[in-house]
Amino acid sequence: MRKLFLFITVLSCTTAFAQPKVYSTANAHSHNDYQQGSPLISAYTLQFGSVEADVMLSGDELLVAHTERDFDQHKTLEDLYLKPIQGFIQANKGHVYADESRKLILMLDIKSDAIPTVNKVIDLLQKYPELIHTPSFKVMISGNKPDPNTYISYPSFLVFDGLLSSRYSKEAIGRIAMLSDNFINYSKWKGSGPIPAKEAERLKSLIDKAHGLGKEVRLWNVPDFDDAWIEVIKLGVDYIDSDSIKALAQFLKKQQQLTQK
């Protein structure tokens, strides 16, 4: 009985001191960030952990564009993202944020042919040594990607976005920093009530498996409002994907305050 009492006491203490994961804007992903009124700047001011830009190779330039119709706007990856991020790192003495615990992922959603575009990304980043040598900043390749079996041949300053439902070799998984997936491939849930149990269980199982591999998780095409964000937090995603970045920031601030009470 004494041993049982001690076990229950230890278990109770462990439970009492176990803290749930605290979500903040470090867990926020600015989907299609280039479409924001102030690309990068708005998400950075809110201290987002990840921003996403569609990128296409046009001649010898990397443009922030979803299709060739956007080329006329001539928004370069350098001007919109790389130069400002370099400025942040210089201002913060080698850190991407003034808060040294904060990190930033620049996710490049490649919309043109994978290999020539990624090779151009590499060439361009080598012009910005502060970007490739800052531990709190990472460039992640998403969208059109090279064969995963070739990931190991790319410079270590590039990481890759994997697919949650896919299986990878040990070498490939070592170069994948995040596992993402399209929510609507798993559920037709529109945000009313809880996610159906079987669909939630399947997603939770995959997310737990990804975490077991040491990988962070993001889902896209999730309904984009408070009730849906609560549900994906329950699933254990690491990055909440949103186009409504100010609303998401306000929601996460409230969640943080509730958790800390």
RODO-2510 file (C-alpha; in nm, 4 decimals, decimal comma):
residues 261
     n   res          X          Y          Z
     1     m     0,0000     0,0000     0,0000
     2     r     0,2872     0,2334     0,0841
     3     k     0,4452     0,1761    -0,2604
     4     l     0,1087     0,2400    -0,4252
     5     f     0,0696     0,5616    -0,2263
     6     l     0,4167     0,6798    -0,3294
     7     f     0,3431     0,5981    -0,6971
     8     i     0,0158     0,7936    -0,6873
     9     t     0,1885     1,0863    -0,5138
    10     v     0,4679     1,1006    -0,7726
    11     l     0,2173     1,0705    -1,0572
    12     s     0,0057     1,3507    -0,9110
    13     c     0,3075     1,5780    -0,8765
    14     t     0,4208     1,5017    -1,2310
    15     t     0,0743     1,5815    -1,3654
    16     a     0,0539     1,8997    -1,1631
    17     f     0,3836     2,0304    -1,2956
    18     a     0,3349     1,9172    -1,6567
    19     q     0,2690     2,2237    -1,8677
    20     p     0,0905     2,2182    -2,2026
    21     k     0,2760     2,3579    -2,5021
    22     v     0,2375     2,7348    -2,5058
    23     y     0,1504     2,8608    -2,8522
    24     s     0,2582     3,2065    -2,9607
    25     t     0,3221     3,3797    -3,2912
    26     a     0,6430     3,1751    -3,3017
    27     n     0,4017     2,8985    -3,4106
    28     a     0,2369     3,1122    -3,6801
    29     h     0,2917     3,0673    -4,0539
    30     s     0,2063     3,3530    -4,2888
    31     h     0,0617     3,1684    -4,5880
    32     n     0,1160     3,3498    -4,9207
    33     d     0,2834     3,6245    -4,7216
    34     y     0,3682     3,8182    -5,0378
    35     q    -0,0033     3,8972    -5,0748
    36     q    -0,0104     4,0874    -4,7464
    37     g    -0,0260     4,4674    -4,7605
    38     s     0,3297     4,4799    -4,6275
    39     p     0,4970     4,1519    -4,7264
    40     l     0,7361     4,0198    -4,4622
    41     i     0,7148     4,3373    -4,2528
    42     s     0,3640     4,2683    -4,1174
    43     a     0,4459     3,9108    -4,0168
    44     y     0,7877     4,0076    -3,8824
    45     t     0,6377     4,2850    -3,6681
    46     l     0,4008     4,0231    -3,5233
    47     q     0,7045     3,7961    -3,4639
    48     f     0,5801     3,5123    -3,6817
    49     g     0,7876     3,1968    -3,6906
    50     s     0,7423     3,1320    -4,0635
    51     v     0,6588     3,3251    -4,3797
    52     e     0,5858     3,1833    -4,7238
    53     a     0,6534     3,3266    -5,0688
    54     d     0,5783     3,1780    -5,4088
    55     v     0,8926     3,1935    -5,6237
    56     m     0,9511     3,1527    -5,9974
    57     l     1,2648     3,1691    -6,2093
    58     s     1,2356     3,4296    -6,4840
    59     g     1,5469     3,4415    -6,6975
    60     d     1,8259     3,4917    -6,4463
    61     e     1,6033     3,6382    -6,1744
    62     l     1,4003     3,4919    -5,8899
    63     l     1,0657     3,6649    -5,8791
    64     v     0,8003     3,6417    -5,6110
    65     a     0,5172     3,5209    -5,8318
    66     h     0,2452     3,2568    -5,8426
    67     t     0,2236     3,2426    -6,2235
    68     e     0,3961     3,4118    -6,5187
    69     r     0,1124     3,6669    -6,5183
    70     d     0,2724     3,8135    -6,2049
    71     f     0,6075     3,8781    -6,3761
    72     d     0,5035     4,2298    -6,4818
    73     q     0,4984     4,3333    -6,1153
    74     h     0,8707     4,2460    -6,1012
    75     k     0,8842     4,1714    -5,7299
    76     t     1,2234     4,0124    -5,6708
    77     l     1,2994     3,7699    -5,3910
    78     e     1,6006     3,9819    -5,3000
    79     d     1,4100     4,3065    -5,2592
    80     l     1,1025     4,1663    -5,0903
    81     y     1,2682     3,9204    -4,8499
    82     l     1,6443     3,8660    -4,8558
    83     k     1,7648     4,2249    -4,8197
    84     p     1,5177     4,3131    -4,5392
    85     i     1,5977     3,9931    -4,3468
    86     q     1,9684     4,0677    -4,3784
    87     g     1,8920     4,4108    -4,2326
    88     f     1,7117     4,2558    -3,9361
    89     i     2,0047     4,0252    -3,8653
    90     q     2,2511     4,3137    -3,8780
    91     a     2,0342     4,5269    -3,6503
    92     n     1,9971     4,2407    -3,4011
    93     k     2,3703     4,1580    -3,3981
    94     g     2,3507     3,8170    -3,5592
    95     h     1,9960     3,7199    -3,4635
    96     v     1,6894     3,7387    -3,6835
    97     y     1,4798     3,8804    -3,3972
    98     a     1,5820     4,1015    -3,1069
    99     d     1,4430     3,8244    -2,8852
   100     e     1,7241     3,5750    -2,9366
   101     s     1,4968     3,2777    -2,8644
   102     r     1,2854     3,3595    -3,1719
   103     k     1,3465     3,1943    -3,5086
   104     l     1,2241     3,2616    -3,8606
   105     i     1,1695     3,0257    -4,1526
   106     l     1,1477     3,1688    -4,5034
   107     m     0,9510     2,9059    -4,6957
   108     l     1,0011     2,9322    -5,0702
   109     d     0,7106     2,7682    -5,2529
   110     i     0,8771     2,6931    -5,5865
   111     k     0,6360     2,7334    -5,8793
   112     s     0,8815     2,6908    -6,1698
   113     d     1,1024     2,3909    -6,2550
   114     a     1,2550     2,2601    -5,9331
   115     i     1,6227     2,2031    -6,0090
   116     p     1,7142     2,5246    -6,1969
   117     t     1,5097     2,7330    -5,9530
   118     v     1,6656     2,5761    -5,6436
   119     n     2,0123     2,6127    -5,7972
   120     k     1,9426     2,9832    -5,8495
   121     v     1,8242     3,0132    -5,4876
   122     i     2,1581     2,8662    -5,3783
   123     d     2,3557     3,1077    -5,5980
   124     l     2,1568     3,4015    -5,4648
   125     l     2,1862     3,3062    -5,0984
   126     q     2,5635     3,2824    -5,1304
   127     k     2,5569     3,6601    -5,1845
   128     y     2,4107     3,6924    -4,8344
   129     p     2,6482     3,5116    -4,5962
   130     e     2,4659     3,6475    -4,2913
   131     l     2,1508     3,4648    -4,4007
   132     i     2,3199     3,1290    -4,4445
   133     h     2,5249     3,1526    -4,1235
   134     t     2,2534     3,2717    -3,8839
   135     p     2,1259     2,9751    -3,6764
   136     s     1,7918     3,1459    -3,6011
   137     f     1,7074     3,1787    -3,9725
   138     k     1,6373     2,9028    -4,2240
   139     v     1,5385     2,8932    -4,5896
   140     m     1,3028     2,6035    -4,6606
   141     i     1,2217     2,4725    -5,0079
   142     s     0,8587     2,3744    -5,0686
   143     g     0,6343     2,3347    -5,3734
   144     n     0,8283     2,1956    -5,6703
   145     k     1,1255     2,0174    -5,5117
   146     p     1,4085     1,7987    -5,6369
   147     d     1,3945     1,4223    -5,5853
   148     p     1,4199     1,3613    -5,2083
   149     n     1,7046     1,1179    -5,2714
   150     t     1,9142     1,4157    -5,3863
   151     y     1,8469     1,6378    -5,0829
   152     i     2,1748     1,5348    -4,9239
   153     s     2,3661     1,6824    -5,2188
   154     y     2,2375     2,0348    -5,1520
   155     p     2,4122     2,2851    -4,9210
   156     s     2,3277     2,2536    -4,5519
   157     f     2,1922     2,6098    -4,5413
   158     l     1,8868     2,4806    -4,7324
   159     v     1,6239     2,2625    -4,5685
   160     f     1,3202     2,1006    -4,7267
   161     d     0,9494     2,0807    -4,6580
   162     g     0,8332     1,7183    -4,6667
   163     l     0,4892     1,5657    -4,7062
   164     l     0,3304     1,4300    -4,3892
   165     s     0,1864     1,1263    -4,5685
   166     s     0,5102     1,0294    -4,7467
   167     r     0,7910     0,7996    -4,6388
   168     y     1,1520     0,9080    -4,6790
   169     s     1,4950     0,7509    -4,6617
   170     k     1,7110     0,8171    -4,3578
   171     e     1,9296     1,0502    -4,5645
   172     a     1,6349     1,2487    -4,7021
   173     i     1,4572     1,2843    -4,3676
   174     g     1,7772     1,4283    -4,2260
   175     r     1,7423     1,7269    -4,4603
   176     i     1,3684     1,7754    -4,4030
   177     a     1,2854     2,0288    -4,1325
   178     m     0,9068     2,0200    -4,1540
   179     l     0,6343     1,7806    -4,2661
   180     s     0,3318     1,9529    -4,4164
   181     d     0,0115     1,8362    -4,5791
   182     n    -0,3148     1,9481    -4,7335
   183     f    -0,5860     1,9273    -4,4687
   184     i    -0,8614     1,8603    -4,7230
   185     n    -0,6900     1,5344    -4,8182
   186     y    -0,7903     1,4092    -4,4734
   187     s    -1,1114     1,5907    -4,3910
   188     k    -1,3962     1,7910    -4,5455
   189     w    -1,4534     1,9642    -4,2110
   190     k    -1,5420     2,3312    -4,2560
   191     g    -1,4842     2,4519    -3,9014
   192     s    -1,8223     2,3875    -3,7379
   193     g    -1,7967     2,1751    -3,4231
   194     p    -1,5070     1,9360    -3,3686
   195     i    -1,3234     1,7578    -3,6489
   196     p    -1,4914     1,4149    -3,6989
   197     a    -1,3282     1,1669    -3,4632
   198     k    -1,1897     0,9222    -3,7204
   199     e    -1,0403     1,2012    -3,9293
   200     a    -0,8887     1,3668    -3,6233
   201     e    -0,7449     1,0352    -3,5035
   202     r    -0,5796     0,9710    -3,8391
   203     l    -0,4245     1,3169    -3,8469
   204     k    -0,3149     1,2957    -3,4833
   205     s    -0,1469     0,9610    -3,5509
   206     l     0,0496     1,1055    -3,8437
   207     i     0,1454     1,4163    -3,6472
   208     d     0,2625     1,2069    -3,3518
   209     k     0,4689     0,9947    -3,5908
   210     a     0,6275     1,3082    -3,7383
   211     h     0,7115     1,4335    -3,3908
   212     g     0,8655     1,0955    -3,3186
   213     l     1,0998     1,1644    -3,6099
   214     g     1,1840     1,5033    -3,4611
   215     k     0,9972     1,6950    -3,7320
   216     e     0,7651     1,9937    -3,6997
   217     v     0,4232     1,9826    -3,8669
   218     r     0,2080     2,2261    -4,0639
   219     l    -0,1306     2,1746    -4,2300
   220     w    -0,2587     2,3992    -4,5072
   221     n    -0,6152     2,4555    -4,6312
   222     v    -0,7489     2,4418    -4,2753
   223     p    -1,0500     2,6732    -4,2199
   224     d    -0,8975     3,0087    -4,1284
   225     f    -1,0603     3,1323    -3,8071
   226     d    -1,0521     3,0897    -3,4276
   227     d    -1,2531     2,7691    -3,3856
   228     a    -1,0459     2,5927    -3,6502
   229     w    -0,7187     2,7105    -3,4980
   230     i    -0,8289     2,5616    -3,1651
   231     e    -0,8849     2,2265    -3,3371
   232     v    -0,5441     2,2164    -3,5072
   233     i    -0,3795     2,3034    -3,1768
   234     k    -0,5544     1,9973    -3,0322
   235     l    -0,3998     1,7902    -3,3108
   236     g    -0,0563     1,9114    -3,2056
   237     v     0,0551     2,0987    -3,5177
   238     d     0,3632     2,3137    -3,4706
   239     y     0,2757     2,5860    -3,7207
   240     i    -0,0717     2,7314    -3,7705
   241     d    -0,1189     2,8297    -4,1346
   242     s    -0,3134     3,1503    -4,2009
   243     d    -0,3790     3,4318    -4,4453
   244     s    -0,5447     3,6333    -4,1645
   245     i    -0,2219     3,7091    -3,9836
   246     k    -0,3438     3,9896    -3,7552
   247     a    -0,6429     3,7827    -3,6408
   248     l    -0,4193     3,4813    -3,5801
   249     a    -0,1749     3,6936    -3,3790
   250     q    -0,4588     3,8227    -3,1590
   251     f    -0,5913     3,4690    -3,1119
   252     l    -0,2489     3,3340    -3,0126
   253     k    -0,1942     3,6200    -2,7697
   254     k    -0,5225     3,5297    -2,5960
   255     q    -0,4273     3,1612    -2,5919
   256     q    -0,0916     3,2467    -2,4380
   257     q    -0,2585     3,4543    -2,1672
   258     l    -0,5047     3,1742    -2,0865
   259     t    -0,2276     2,9148    -2,0678
   260     q    -0,0205     3,1288    -1,8330
   261     k    -0,3051     3,1843    -1,5845
***
